[in-house]
Amino acid sequence: MFSPQGPTLRELAVQALSSVERGYDLLAPKFDQTPFRTPDVLLGAVAEALRPMGPFGRGLDLCCGTGAGIGVLRRVCEGDVVGVDLSAGMLARARAAHPEAGVHLVRADALALPVAGLGAFDVAVSFGSFGHFLPRQRPALFAQAYAALRPGGRFVFPVGAPPRVGSRWYWALWGFDAAMRVRNAVWRPPFVMYYRTFPLPEVREDLRRAGFAVETVALDAVGRRPDGSPRCRLVVARRPG
């Protein structure tokens, strides 16, 4: 599951017993050697789906981590790209990966974006971060994304199809979430990371309540399931105007 250059079991255990911010500071130097990094095939599929929706000016990567999504924005944006993350360690890795002019990295909470960044972006993306937000936090998160966009701007992110009930992946994700709930019940500080708290129907409704017009696009480059349905969809939430 992990490459020899990735974190050890002990390092993962220390991370899991830390806060989200501290845990990612610790994991940052080896994060790109783990399965947690968004796969290149998915990043490429999102970039290709975004291209005909442009051209875009400025781009925002919410919870940018080590900067995988920044690379997508650099492919589709003509203006500056801003990455926001709570972890200073992850931002340091993103800065090393994207030293070029026009990329700006900001340490901030996605639930409380700096006022200077609001209303300034044509497109916002996010990859692999939504498990760190509890369902009750989604309205605030989506409200921040809405405020960050210019009228007509788009907030886009991929959502994978849920595993078939009773499958190996279904039980693996169920078990992980159960273990995290037990961990957070008995240990402080909490480490919020869940895989089954971001169902697409509820996400659509929260986006609409935030003011977005919502559609989805099948990412065929990621493949299809045996029943013909896409393995992954791109959610495209547009701020009207």
N, C-alpha and C positions, 0 to 999 in steps of 0.2 A: 504493500500500500504506500509506503514511503521509500524514497530513494536513500542511499547511504549518506547523502549530504543533508538529508532532512533531520527534523528534531528527534531526539531520543525519547523513549517512553518516559523517562524521568522528567525531561523538559516539558513534555506534554502534560504530565501530572501537575507540575508546578504551575503551568499556565492555567489549567482547569481549576485550580484552587485560588486563583487570583481574580481581581476584577476584570471586566472586559478590557478596559484601557490598559492596565498593567499586563494582562495576559498577552495582548497583541504587541506591546512593547517588547516582551520577552521573545515572542515567536517571530517577530519581524525579520531578523537576519536569515531565517531558514524558511520563511513562509512560502516562497515561490517554489520550494522543493517538496511541497505537500500537495495532496489532492484537493486542498481547500481553495487553491488558486483557480480562477475561472479558466476553463480550457480554451486554448487558442481557436478551436473550431467554432466555439460559441461566440467568442469575441468577433471573429471574422463574419459569422452569419449576421450578427447584429449590425455591424458596419455596413454590410451589403444591403440590409433591409432599410437602414437609415438614409443611404445615399440618395435614392429617388425622392425622399421627403424634403431634402434640402433645396438650395444651399443654406447652411446655418452660419451664423456669425459666431457668437461666443458660446462656449459649452461648459457645463458644470458636471463634475463627477461626485455624487454624494457617497460618502463612506468609501473613498477611493482606494484605501489600503495601499498596496505597493505600486499602484498605478496602472493596472491592466486596462481599466476602462479609459484612462487618459489616452492610451494609444488609439482606441476606437474614436474618441473625439478628435484627435489630431487628424484622422483620416477624413472626417466629414465636416469639420469646422474651418472656416476661413479666418476667424479671429482667435482671441486668446482662449485658453482652456484653464479652468480652475478646478483643483481637486481639494475636497474637504474631508478630513478624518479626525477622529478624537485621539488617535494614537500617534505620539511623536515618533515612535520607532518605525511605524509603517510609513509615515510621511518622509522620514529620512531615506527609506528604501525607494520610495516613489521619486524623490528628488534625484537620487543617483541614477535611476532608470530614465528620467526625462529631464536632463540638464538644459535642454534647448530653450531658446527665448520663446516667450509666449505661453509658457506653462507656469502657473502660480499655484502654490500649495499652502493651504490654510488649516491650522489646527482649530477645530470648532466642533460643537455638537450639532448633528444634523437636525435636532429638534429645536435649535436656537441659532440659526444662521446669522452671521454678521449682517447688520442692517445694510452695509455698503454693497452687499451682494444681491439684495433683493430687487426684483424687476429688471435684471440686467442680462438675462440669458435667453438664447434661442432654443437651446436643447439641454436637458439634464438627463443623466443616465445613472444607474446604480446596478452593481453586480454583486450578488452573493451576500448582501448585508442585512436583508430583512428579517432573518432569524434573530437578530439582536434587538428587535423591537417587539414588545408585547402587543397583542391585538388592540388593547386600549390606547396604545401610543400611535397607532396608524393614522388616525385623523390629524394629529398634530404634525406628524412627519409629512403627510401629503399636503397639509396647509403650507408648510415651509417650502416644499417643492413648487407649489402653485405660486407663492409669493416671489420666488426666485426667477420666474419666467416672465418674459415679455408677453403681451397679448399675442396669441397665435403660436406661442412656444410649446414644445412637447417635452413631456417627462416619459422616458421609455426605460423598460427593464424586461429581461427575460424571466419567464416562469415555466418551470418544468412540469410535465404532466405528472399527476400523482401516481405512485406505484399501485399496481393492482392489489386489491384487498386480499390478504392472505399470502402474498408473495414474500420472497426473502427480503426484498428491499422494504416492503411495507413493515415487516416486523423489526427490521434493523432500525428504521427511523423511529418507529414507535418506542423501541427499547431505549434509543438514545435520548429521546425527549423525556421519557419516564425517569431515566437516570439523572438528567439535568434537574428535573423538578425535585427529586429527592435531595440532590446536592444543594440546591438553593434553599431548601427547607431547613437544612441542618448546618449550613456553612455560610459565613459572611467573610468578605463581601460577595454578593451574588454574581454569577456569570450567566448572563442572559444569552442563550443560543438554543433555538428550537427549530426543527425542520418541518413541523406539521401545523404551524400557526399562521400560514399565509395562503389560505385557499383562494383560488381565483374568483369565485362568485362574491365572496365577502370583500375582497380587494377591489373589485369593480365598483361595488356599492360605495365603499369608502372614498374612492376616487371621485365618483359622481357627486357625493355629498360635499367634497372639497371644491367642487365647481368645474371639474374636468369633463370633457367629452371623451369617451373611452372606446377604443377598438383594439382588436388583437390581430396579429399577423403570424401565420405559421412560419417557423424557421425550418424550412425543409432541409437545409444543409446539415442540420443536427440529426435528421433521420425521422422515421415514423415507426410507430408501434405495430405489432402484428395485426391489430384491428384497423390499421390505416390512419389513425389519428396521429397528429404531430407529437413528437417527444417533447417539444418545447415551443412556446409561443412568445412573441414579443408584445408586451402590453404597451400601447401608444396612447397616452393621456394628453390631450391637447387643451391648453388654456384658451378659451374662446376669445375672439377679438380679431 
